Amino acid sequence: MESEPMRLEPFRRDDIRTLAAWLSDPLVLLTTAPDWDYPVIPELIEREYFVNNGSALILRASVGQKMVGHVGLRVLNKSVGHLFHVIVDPPLHGRGYGKAMIDAVIRLGFLECALHRLQLYVFDDNATAIARYLRAGFKIEGRHRDSVRHGDQFLSTYSMALLRRDWGGI
């Protein structure tokens, strides 16, 4: 990572085109936002993030003024949060931004939002993401066979969760 610290801050409307460009790769879209149609158009992101947002915290990961990643945290009720759309700018993969984003959103969920549980879904063949979540303390709670349709095939996911009492960051 660069010498300046990474921080999470609110996603901005002027970030939409950058995020749409990151999601222009069908594989990136499939692994991070499988419920969105390809190709992703900026109007979809605008509608999902600024109109139909609900209780989600839509965040940009920034170093200086540059957006290096994006993450969402939906507060499902007063004690449970669902982590979604963990995306690092594709050319910056392998530089530690994914780990920093996950650590930061865990701190946000447990310390600022006072959540008891964070949960997520990840494709069962995404070994890199699974390893990253396991290192952050998440546990695999179940496998959901053929839970996502992609074209003519079905893909399976794991549900993973981290409880505040099991988190070592306090």
Residue frames as a rotation matrix with the C-alpha (Angstrom) as fourth column:
MET 1
0.578 0.816 0.000 0.00
0.816 -0.578 0.000 0.00
0.000 0.000 -1.000 0.00
GLU 2
0.157 -0.471 0.868 1.01
0.318 -0.808 -0.496 3.59
0.935 0.353 0.023 -0.44
SER 3
-0.752 -0.584 -0.306 2.51
0.469 -0.147 -0.871 5.52
0.464 -0.798 0.385 2.48
GLU 4
-0.677 0.598 0.430 -0.67
-0.685 -0.726 -0.069 7.55
0.271 -0.341 0.900 3.04
PRO 5
-0.831 0.348 0.434 -3.28
-0.034 0.747 -0.664 5.61
-0.556 -0.566 -0.609 5.09
MET 6
-0.727 0.686 0.014 -6.36
0.210 0.203 0.956 4.18
0.654 0.698 -0.292 3.47
ARG 7
-0.853 0.522 0.005 -9.66
-0.188 -0.298 -0.936 5.42
-0.487 -0.799 0.352 4.86
LEU 8
-0.496 0.800 0.338 -13.34
0.861 0.402 0.312 4.70
0.114 0.446 -0.888 4.31
GLU 9
-0.790 0.332 -0.515 -15.60
-0.145 -0.918 -0.370 7.62
-0.596 -0.217 0.773 3.47
PRO 10
0.207 0.967 0.149 -19.00
-0.015 0.155 -0.988 8.03
-0.978 0.202 0.047 1.81
PHE 11
-0.438 -0.186 0.880 -19.25
0.819 0.321 0.476 6.98
-0.371 0.928 0.012 -1.84
ARG 12
-0.352 0.238 -0.905 -19.84
-0.158 -0.968 -0.193 10.04
-0.922 0.076 0.379 -4.02
ARG 13
0.725 0.681 0.105 -21.80
0.039 0.112 -0.993 10.53
-0.688 0.724 0.055 -7.20
ASP 14
0.576 -0.551 -0.603 -18.58
-0.817 -0.388 -0.426 11.42
0.000 0.739 -0.674 -9.00
ASP 15
-0.456 -0.691 0.561 -17.28
-0.665 0.683 0.302 7.90
-0.592 -0.235 -0.771 -8.12
ILE 16
0.456 0.785 0.420 -20.00
-0.325 0.586 -0.743 6.21
-0.829 0.202 0.522 -10.20
ARG 17
0.806 -0.142 -0.575 -18.13
-0.569 0.085 -0.818 6.18
0.165 0.986 -0.013 -13.52
THR 18
-0.293 -0.953 0.081 -14.98
-0.924 0.261 -0.281 4.80
0.247 -0.157 -0.956 -11.88
LEU 19
-0.362 0.227 0.904 -16.93
-0.498 0.773 -0.393 1.98
-0.788 -0.592 -0.167 -10.25
ALA 20
0.743 0.668 -0.041 -18.76
-0.358 0.344 -0.868 1.24
-0.566 0.659 0.495 -13.53
ALA 21
0.393 -0.691 -0.606 -15.37
-0.819 0.037 -0.573 0.95
0.419 0.721 -0.551 -15.26
TRP 22
-0.581 -0.599 0.551 -14.14
-0.794 0.567 -0.221 -1.51
-0.180 -0.565 -0.805 -12.61
LEU 23
-0.149 0.649 0.746 -17.29
-0.216 0.715 -0.665 -3.58
-0.965 -0.260 0.034 -13.17
SER 24
0.363 0.252 -0.897 -16.87
-0.902 -0.147 -0.406 -3.61
-0.234 0.957 0.174 -16.96
ASP 25
-0.711 -0.566 -0.416 -15.06
-0.611 0.791 -0.030 -6.95
0.347 0.233 -0.909 -16.59
PRO 26
0.246 0.915 -0.318 -17.81
-0.562 0.402 0.723 -9.63
0.790 0.001 0.614 -16.44
LEU 27
0.003 -0.298 -0.954 -15.77
0.536 0.806 -0.251 -11.74
0.844 -0.511 0.162 -13.99
VAL 28
-0.948 -0.315 0.044 -15.30
0.154 -0.577 -0.802 -8.81
0.278 -0.754 0.595 -11.58
LEU 29
-0.399 0.883 0.248 -19.03
-0.817 -0.465 0.340 -8.09
0.416 -0.067 0.907 -11.82
LEU 30
0.283 0.528 -0.800 -19.93
-0.158 0.849 0.505 -11.73
0.946 -0.016 0.324 -11.23
THR 31
-0.223 -0.464 -0.857 -17.73
0.694 0.542 -0.474 -12.07
0.684 -0.701 0.202 -8.14
THR 32
-0.950 -0.229 -0.213 -18.68
0.312 -0.654 -0.689 -8.75
0.018 -0.721 0.693 -6.54
ALA 33
-0.532 0.811 -0.243 -22.20
-0.583 -0.559 -0.589 -7.87
-0.614 -0.171 0.771 -7.70
PRO 34
-0.965 0.051 0.256 -23.82
0.197 0.786 0.586 -10.98
-0.171 0.617 -0.768 -9.22
ASP 35
-0.121 0.991 -0.061 -27.29
0.746 0.050 -0.664 -9.52
-0.655 -0.125 -0.745 -8.84
TRP 36
0.126 0.105 -0.986 -26.47
-0.378 -0.914 -0.146 -6.70
-0.917 0.392 -0.076 -11.28
ASP 37
0.806 0.239 0.542 -26.88
0.387 0.480 -0.787 -7.12
-0.448 0.844 0.294 -15.03
TYR 38
-0.360 -0.930 -0.079 -23.97
0.338 -0.209 0.918 -6.87
-0.870 0.304 0.389 -17.44
PRO 39
-0.405 -0.901 0.156 -22.99
0.627 -0.397 -0.670 -4.41
0.666 -0.174 0.726 -18.69
VAL 40
0.017 0.329 -0.944 -23.27
0.918 -0.379 -0.116 -2.17
-0.396 -0.865 -0.308 -15.65
ILE 41
-0.027 0.035 0.999 -24.41
0.611 -0.790 0.044 1.29
0.791 0.612 -0.001 -16.60
PRO 42
-0.900 -0.416 0.128 -23.84
0.172 -0.611 -0.773 4.33
0.399 -0.674 0.622 -14.38
GLU 43
-0.285 0.877 0.386 -27.62
-0.704 -0.465 0.537 4.83
0.651 -0.119 0.750 -14.07
LEU 44
0.420 0.380 -0.824 -27.91
0.194 0.850 0.490 1.45
0.887 -0.366 0.283 -12.33
ILE 45
-0.437 -0.663 -0.608 -25.31
0.781 0.056 -0.622 2.44
0.447 -0.746 0.493 -9.74
GLU 46
-0.846 0.196 0.496 -27.01
-0.280 -0.955 -0.102 5.82
0.454 -0.225 0.862 -9.28
ARG 47
0.137 0.990 -0.035 -30.37
-0.557 0.106 0.823 4.14
0.819 -0.093 0.566 -8.71
GLU 48
0.387 0.002 -0.922 -29.04
0.465 0.863 0.197 1.42
0.796 -0.505 0.333 -6.38
TYR 49
-0.389 -0.732 -0.560 -26.81
0.855 -0.060 -0.515 3.66
0.343 -0.679 0.649 -4.28
PHE 50
-0.997 -0.078 -0.013 -28.57
0.078 -0.943 -0.324 7.00
0.013 -0.324 0.946 -4.18
VAL 51
-0.363 0.932 0.024 -32.26
-0.737 -0.303 0.604 6.20
0.570 0.201 0.797 -4.71
ASN 52
0.603 0.638 -0.479 -32.90
-0.305 0.739 0.600 2.66
0.737 -0.216 0.641 -3.38
ASN 53
-0.335 -0.938 0.091 -30.11
-0.432 0.067 -0.900 2.71
0.838 -0.341 -0.427 -0.81
GLY 54
0.644 0.622 -0.446 -32.20
0.147 0.472 0.869 1.94
0.751 -0.626 0.212 2.28
SER 55
0.963 -0.220 0.155 -30.04
-0.192 -0.160 0.968 1.19
-0.188 -0.962 -0.196 5.28
ALA 56
0.624 -0.764 0.166 -26.79
0.774 0.573 -0.269 0.56
0.110 0.296 0.949 3.41
LEU 57
0.545 -0.630 -0.554 -23.55
-0.195 -0.738 0.646 2.37
-0.816 -0.244 -0.525 4.09
ILE 58
0.839 -0.274 0.470 -22.01
0.537 0.277 -0.797 2.79
0.088 0.921 0.380 0.63
LEU 59
0.679 -0.657 -0.327 -18.32
-0.077 -0.507 0.858 3.58
-0.730 -0.558 -0.396 1.05
ARG 60
0.803 -0.591 -0.082 -15.26
-0.101 0.001 -0.995 4.39
0.588 0.807 -0.059 -0.99
ALA 61
0.608 -0.747 -0.270 -11.80
0.630 0.247 0.737 3.34
-0.483 -0.618 0.620 0.13
SER 62
0.928 -0.218 0.302 -9.48
0.026 -0.770 -0.638 6.27
0.372 0.599 -0.709 -0.48
VAL 63
0.151 -0.926 -0.347 -5.80
0.895 -0.021 0.445 6.99
-0.420 -0.378 0.825 -0.39
GLY 64
-0.897 -0.303 -0.322 -5.39
0.188 -0.920 0.343 10.72
-0.400 0.247 0.883 -0.72
GLN 65
-0.276 0.816 -0.509 -8.02
-0.761 -0.508 -0.402 11.76
-0.587 0.276 0.761 -3.25
LYS 66
-0.569 -0.032 -0.822 -7.86
-0.703 0.539 0.465 8.47
0.428 0.842 -0.329 -5.20
MET 67
0.479 0.730 0.488 -10.59
-0.836 0.549 0.000 5.86
-0.268 -0.408 0.873 -4.81
VAL 68
-0.592 -0.765 -0.252 -8.78
-0.798 0.600 0.053 2.52
0.111 0.233 -0.966 -4.48
GLY 69
-0.908 0.323 -0.267 -11.79
0.324 0.945 0.043 0.40
0.267 -0.048 -0.963 -3.56
HIS 70
-0.366 0.884 0.291 -15.44
-0.754 -0.465 0.463 0.22
0.545 -0.049 0.837 -2.68
VAL 71
-0.895 0.137 -0.425 -17.43
0.327 0.850 -0.413 -1.62
0.305 -0.508 -0.806 -0.02
GLY 72
-0.189 0.894 0.407 -21.00
-0.526 -0.442 0.726 -1.73
0.829 -0.077 0.554 1.18
LEU 73
-0.968 0.006 -0.251 -22.41
0.215 0.538 -0.815 -2.57
0.130 -0.843 -0.522 4.60
ARG 74
-0.218 0.960 0.174 -26.15
-0.282 -0.233 0.931 -3.06
0.934 0.154 0.322 4.90
VAL 75
-0.907 0.043 0.418 -27.50
-0.413 0.095 -0.906 -2.88
-0.079 -0.994 -0.069 8.43
LEU 76
-0.641 0.660 -0.391 -30.20
0.154 0.610 0.778 -5.55
0.752 0.438 -0.492 8.43
ASN 77
0.647 0.738 -0.190 -31.43
0.421 -0.138 0.897 -4.84
0.636 -0.660 -0.400 11.93
LYS 78
0.819 -0.303 0.487 -29.93
-0.512 -0.769 0.383 -3.26
0.259 -0.563 -0.785 15.02
SER 79
0.496 -0.638 0.589 -27.47
-0.480 0.364 0.798 -6.11
-0.723 -0.679 -0.126 15.52
VAL 80
0.183 -0.381 0.907 -26.63
0.585 0.783 0.211 -7.65
-0.790 0.492 0.366 12.12
GLY 81
0.280 -0.167 -0.945 -24.78
-0.650 -0.758 -0.058 -6.19
-0.707 0.630 -0.321 9.17
HIS 82
0.678 -0.036 0.734 -24.32
0.487 0.770 -0.413 -7.70
-0.550 0.638 0.539 5.72
LEU 83
-0.129 -0.832 -0.539 -21.02
-0.258 -0.497 0.829 -6.97
-0.958 0.246 -0.150 3.97
PHE 84
0.570 0.358 0.740 -21.37
0.596 0.439 -0.672 -6.68
-0.566 0.824 0.037 0.19
HIS 85
0.909 -0.151 0.389 -19.61
0.286 -0.453 -0.844 -5.39
0.304 0.879 -0.368 -2.93
VAL 86
0.526 -0.829 -0.189 -16.03
-0.019 -0.234 0.972 -5.56
-0.850 -0.508 -0.139 -1.66
ILE 87
0.827 -0.182 0.532 -14.18
0.554 0.099 -0.827 -4.28
0.098 0.978 0.183 -4.74
VAL 88
0.157 -0.845 -0.512 -10.56
0.219 -0.476 0.852 -3.18
-0.963 -0.246 0.110 -5.18
ASP 89
0.571 -0.081 -0.817 -9.48
-0.724 -0.519 -0.454 -1.24
-0.387 0.851 -0.355 -8.26
PRO 90
0.991 -0.051 0.120 -8.33
0.089 0.940 -0.330 -4.18
-0.096 0.338 0.936 -10.46
PRO 91
0.457 -0.888 0.046 -4.79
0.035 -0.034 -0.999 -2.86
0.889 0.458 0.015 -11.18
LEU 92
-0.082 -0.471 0.878 -4.26
-0.842 -0.439 -0.314 -2.47
0.533 -0.765 -0.360 -7.41
HIS 93
0.902 0.401 -0.161 -4.98
-0.278 0.824 0.494 -6.10
0.330 -0.401 0.854 -6.50
GLY 94
0.543 -0.685 -0.486 -2.35
0.667 0.703 -0.246 -7.67
0.510 -0.190 0.839 -4.26
ARG 95
-0.326 -0.689 0.647 -1.31
0.143 -0.712 -0.687 -4.43
0.934 -0.132 0.331 -2.56
GLY 96
-0.824 -0.029 -0.566 -3.19
0.552 0.185 -0.813 -4.95
0.128 -0.982 -0.136 0.71
TYR 97
-0.799 0.556 0.229 -6.19
-0.538 -0.831 0.141 -2.72
0.269 -0.010 0.963 0.00
GLY 98
0.006 0.831 -0.556 -8.68
-0.185 0.547 0.816 -5.60
0.983 0.098 0.157 0.26
LYS 99
-0.206 -0.175 -0.963 -7.38
0.827 0.494 -0.267 -6.52
0.523 -0.851 0.043 3.72
ALA 100
-0.968 -0.203 -0.149 -7.38
0.251 -0.821 -0.512 -2.88
-0.018 -0.533 0.846 4.82
MET 101
-0.541 0.835 0.097 -10.94
-0.585 -0.456 0.671 -2.39
0.604 0.306 0.735 3.55
ILE 102
0.147 0.604 -0.783 -12.22
0.218 0.752 0.621 -5.50
0.965 -0.262 -0.021 5.31
ASP 103
-0.482 -0.389 -0.785 -10.48
0.839 0.054 -0.542 -4.57
0.253 -0.920 0.300 8.57
ALA 104
-0.993 0.083 0.088 -11.87
-0.098 -0.978 -0.185 -1.03
0.071 -0.192 0.979 8.36
VAL 105
-0.269 0.962 -0.056 -15.44
-0.556 -0.108 0.824 -2.11
0.786 0.252 0.564 7.65
ILE 106
0.005 0.204 -0.979 -15.29
0.631 0.758 0.162 -4.64
0.775 -0.619 -0.125 10.51
ARG 107
-0.806 -0.344 -0.482 -14.21
0.592 -0.497 -0.635 -1.84
-0.021 -0.797 0.604 12.87
LEU 108
-0.817 0.557 0.148 -16.98
-0.476 -0.798 0.370 0.38
0.324 0.231 0.917 11.51
GLY 109
-0.059 0.860 -0.506 -19.59
-0.164 0.492 0.855 -2.34
0.985 0.134 0.112 11.96
PHE 110
0.083 0.067 -0.994 -18.61
0.791 0.602 0.106 -3.35
0.606 -0.796 -0.003 15.46
LEU 111
-0.620 -0.440 -0.649 -17.41
0.770 -0.502 -0.394 -0.07
-0.152 -0.744 0.650 16.97
GLU 112
-0.971 0.212 -0.115 -19.42
-0.227 -0.964 0.137 2.66
-0.081 0.159 0.984 15.24
CYS 113
-0.315 0.905 -0.286 -22.60
-0.592 0.048 0.805 0.79
0.742 0.423 0.520 14.33
ALA 114
-0.468 0.038 0.883 -22.49
-0.843 0.279 -0.459 -1.39
-0.264 -0.959 -0.098 17.50
LEU 115
0.358 0.569 -0.740 -23.38
-0.768 0.630 0.113 -4.51
0.531 0.528 0.663 15.51
HIS 116
0.385 -0.150 0.910 -23.20
-0.650 0.656 0.384 -7.97
-0.655 -0.740 0.155 17.05
ARG 117
0.117 -0.218 0.969 -22.71
0.441 0.886 0.146 -9.90
-0.890 0.410 0.200 13.79
LEU 118
-0.038 -0.159 -0.986 -21.28
-0.838 -0.533 0.119 -9.27
-0.545 0.831 -0.113 10.33
GLN 119
0.132 0.134 0.982 -22.15
0.245 0.956 -0.164 -11.67
-0.960 0.262 0.093 7.53
LEU 120
-0.129 -0.207 -0.970 -21.42
-0.863 -0.458 0.212 -12.10
-0.488 0.864 -0.120 3.84
TYR 121
0.774 0.259 0.578 -21.73
0.085 0.861 -0.501 -14.47
-0.627 0.437 0.645 0.90
VAL 122
-0.075 -0.838 -0.541 -18.80
-0.836 -0.242 0.492 -15.51
-0.543 0.489 -0.682 -1.29
PHE 123
0.632 0.261 -0.730 -18.60
-0.687 0.624 -0.372 -17.90
0.358 0.736 0.574 -4.24
ASP 124
0.857 -0.215 0.469 -17.27
-0.187 0.717 0.672 -21.26
-0.480 -0.663 0.574 -3.10
ASP 125
0.595 -0.678 0.431 -14.55
0.803 0.488 -0.342 -21.23
0.022 0.550 0.835 -5.77
ASN 126
0.634 -0.363 0.683 -13.20
-0.094 -0.913 -0.397 -17.76
0.768 0.187 -0.613 -4.86
ALA 127
0.448 -0.506 -0.737 -10.25
0.803 0.590 0.084 -19.06
0.392 -0.630 0.671 -2.83
THR 128
-0.578 -0.718 0.388 -8.56
0.495 -0.686 -0.533 -15.64
0.649 -0.116 0.752 -2.55
ALA 129
-0.190 0.591 0.784 -11.60
-0.534 -0.732 0.423 -13.94
0.824 -0.338 0.455 -1.04
ILE 130
0.764 0.482 -0.429 -12.39
0.043 0.625 0.780 -16.88
0.644 -0.614 0.456 1.23
ALA 131
0.060 -0.837 -0.544 -8.82
0.890 0.292 -0.351 -16.88
0.452 -0.463 0.762 2.58
ARG 132
-0.660 -0.289 0.693 -8.97
0.090 -0.947 -0.308 -13.12
0.746 -0.141 0.651 3.13
TYR 133
0.228 0.840 0.493 -12.23
-0.576 -0.292 0.764 -13.38
0.785 -0.458 0.417 5.09
LEU 134
0.715 -0.028 -0.699 -10.94
0.434 0.801 0.412 -16.33
0.548 -0.598 0.585 7.15
ARG 135
-0.364 -0.922 -0.129 -7.79
0.755 -0.211 -0.621 -14.33
0.545 -0.324 0.773 8.06
ALA 136
-0.552 0.229 0.802 -10.05
-0.333 -0.942 0.040 -11.46
0.764 -0.245 0.596 9.19
GLY 137
-0.894 0.143 0.424 -11.84
-0.383 0.245 -0.890 -13.86
-0.231 -0.959 -0.165 11.55
PHE 138
0.049 0.952 -0.302 -14.93
-0.999 0.050 -0.004 -14.82
0.011 0.302 0.953 9.55
LYS 139
-0.660 -0.131 0.740 -16.11
-0.257 0.965 -0.058 -18.42
-0.706 -0.228 -0.670 9.82
ILE 140
-0.742 0.453 -0.494 -17.81
-0.427 0.248 0.869 -20.47
0.517 0.856 0.009 7.11
GLU 141
-0.531 0.635 0.561 -21.31
-0.642 0.131 -0.755 -21.23
-0.553 -0.762 0.338 8.34
GLY 142
0.206 0.650 0.731 -22.72
0.121 0.725 -0.678 -23.06
-0.971 0.229 0.071 5.35
ARG 143
-0.912 -0.406 -0.052 -22.57
-0.036 -0.047 0.998 -23.84
-0.408 0.912 0.029 1.68
HIS 144
0.130 0.969 -0.210 -25.50
-0.302 -0.163 -0.939 -22.91
-0.944 0.186 0.272 -0.54
ARG 145
-0.587 -0.381 0.714 -25.48
0.435 0.595 0.676 -25.20
-0.682 0.708 -0.183 -3.57
ASP 146
-0.583 0.305 0.753 -26.52
0.771 -0.087 0.631 -23.70
0.258 0.948 -0.184 -6.92
SER 147
-0.022 0.590 -0.807 -27.66
0.809 -0.464 -0.361 -20.48
-0.588 -0.661 -0.467 -5.21
VAL 148
0.004 -0.019 -1.000 -26.80
-0.343 -0.939 0.017 -18.02
-0.939 0.343 -0.010 -8.02
ARG 149
0.559 0.203 0.804 -27.71
0.655 0.485 -0.579 -18.40
-0.508 0.850 0.138 -11.67
HIS 150
-0.058 -0.619 -0.783 -25.16
-0.394 -0.707 0.588 -17.13
-0.917 0.343 -0.203 -14.16
GLY 151
-0.465 -0.005 -0.885 -26.25
-0.882 0.087 0.463 -17.64
0.074 0.996 -0.045 -17.74
ASP 152
0.328 0.582 -0.744 -26.93
-0.569 0.750 0.337 -21.35
0.754 0.313 0.577 -18.18
GLN 153
-0.273 -0.502 -0.821 -25.06
0.370 0.733 -0.571 -22.45
0.888 -0.459 -0.014 -15.07
PHE 154
0.851 0.489 0.190 -25.63
-0.036 -0.306 0.951 -22.34
0.523 -0.817 -0.242 -11.35
LEU 155
-0.245 -0.963 0.113 -22.93
-0.078 -0.097 -0.992 -21.32
0.966 -0.252 -0.052 -8.88
SER 156
0.490 0.352 -0.797 -22.61
0.690 0.402 0.602 -22.17
0.532 -0.845 -0.046 -5.21
THR 157
0.119 -0.394 0.911 -21.78
-0.367 -0.870 -0.328 -19.82
0.922 -0.295 -0.249 -2.34
TYR 158
-0.400 -0.217 -0.890 -20.58
0.791 0.409 -0.455 -19.95
0.463 -0.886 0.008 1.22
SER 159
0.708 0.451 0.543 -22.19
0.011 -0.776 0.631 -17.91
0.706 -0.440 -0.555 3.95
MET 160
-0.300 -0.852 -0.428 -19.60
0.704 0.105 -0.702 -16.53
0.643 -0.512 0.569 6.34
ALA 161
0.731 0.549 0.406 -19.97
0.114 -0.684 0.720 -14.56
0.673 -0.480 -0.563 9.55
LEU 162
-0.549 -0.823 -0.146 -17.98
0.414 -0.116 -0.903 -12.88
0.726 -0.556 0.404 12.28
LEU 163
0.619 0.711 -0.334 -19.37
0.627 -0.191 0.755 -12.23
0.473 -0.677 -0.564 15.76
ARG 164
0.563 -0.376 0.736 -18.19
-0.417 -0.898 -0.140 -9.24
0.714 -0.228 -0.662 17.73
ARG 165
0.780 -0.237 0.580 -17.13
-0.535 0.230 0.813 -11.44
-0.326 -0.944 0.052 20.66
ASP 166
0.682 -0.527 0.507 -14.87
0.570 0.817 0.082 -13.46
-0.458 0.233 0.858 18.31
TRP 167
0.726 -0.394 0.564 -13.23
0.292 -0.566 -0.771 -10.39
0.623 0.724 -0.296 16.78
GLY 168
0.243 -0.738 -0.630 -9.78
0.970 0.173 0.171 -9.57
-0.017 -0.652 0.758 18.11
GLY 169
-0.262 -0.424 0.867 -9.86
0.627 -0.758 -0.181 -5.86
0.734 0.496 0.464 17.32
ILE 170
0.753 0.593 0.286 -11.31
0.168 -0.593 0.787 -4.48
0.636 -0.544 -0.546 20.55
